[in-house]
Amino acid sequence: MGFPVIRPRRLRRTEALRAFVREASLTPGDLVMPLFVLPGKKVRRAIGSMPGQFQLSVDEAVREAKEAAAVGVPAVILFGLPEAKDARASGAWAKDGIVQQATRAIKEAQPSLLVLTDVCLCEYTDHGHCGLVEGDQIVNDPTLEVLAQTAVSQAEAGADVVAPSDMMDGRVAAIRKALDAAGKADVAILSYAVKYASAFYGPFREAAESTPKFGDRRTHQMDPGNAREALREVFLDLGEGADMVLVKPALPYLDVLRRVRDAVHVPVGAYHVSGEYAMIEAAAKNGWIDRDRVILESLVAIRRAGADFILTYHAKDAARLLARA
Ligand code: PBG
């Protein structure tokens, strides 16, 4: 049977009907707001390549976190800009490191808001690499201990979820073991299991001041041509004890997101990254796209592809737009 009996337009006639039969939903509860935290007080330093985003001192990050919670965003993920960087990334695992301070302050001010912490060394090493460096090599196994130490210190500061984004082999197992040994068996691991070596991270590296001084991240992050390998990474991390997995970036990798969603039964997130944000903001500023509609369409597309939750710099704005709709 077909036309004229069948008319798909019948179900598109009004917004009420369209909403009634919509397959993918998008609510503020699906979103996670990333925050960049730096030392100081009352600091709100604009990030040039991410208009509308700021490097924030702890007090300002608390304010931002409260605002996110007020519009229904359930979680933030914290990135740190330490006072000083060194070869051992000591700012990453210091008891009073910047992320640890921010975690404590946000959990105190807004206990119901989930705090996720990014576990990686690139913001804390003087060379800007995600792991320890010997000669011109990023060395895997010695890095694991430092990552584990970082995760434990974040958990001790009150993080609900630690999120390793370094892409070293074996880091989920190392982190799980260290958390359990530290009495933090209840702290969950969100693994950036599928993280591509992507040019879409450009603005983030300005925001987090984490551009590598030499070389690139291609020996640990995934090659953009690979999708089967994404499943291999996901199964390895789940085998090591990851509670949730992340695919990153989002829009250029929706096929990968769908494959991961279909392959596993744990929650799957997607990271709508800095370059994706910057492209929307830049085009909107030029009047070339309708910013608000492009934001919501992008996020619902990521949900449709299978993301249970989305890390996005648009979290707060999107939540406000959804409240208005
Ligand atoms: C840290 C990290 C990066 C991002 C999240 N965690 C940067 C990188 O790998 O260079 C990128 C996030 C974004 O672009 O929004 N390793």
Residues whose N, C-alpha, C, O or C-beta is under 5 A from the ligand:
A	BS01	PBG	C120 C122 S165 F200 Y201 F204 V273 S274 G275
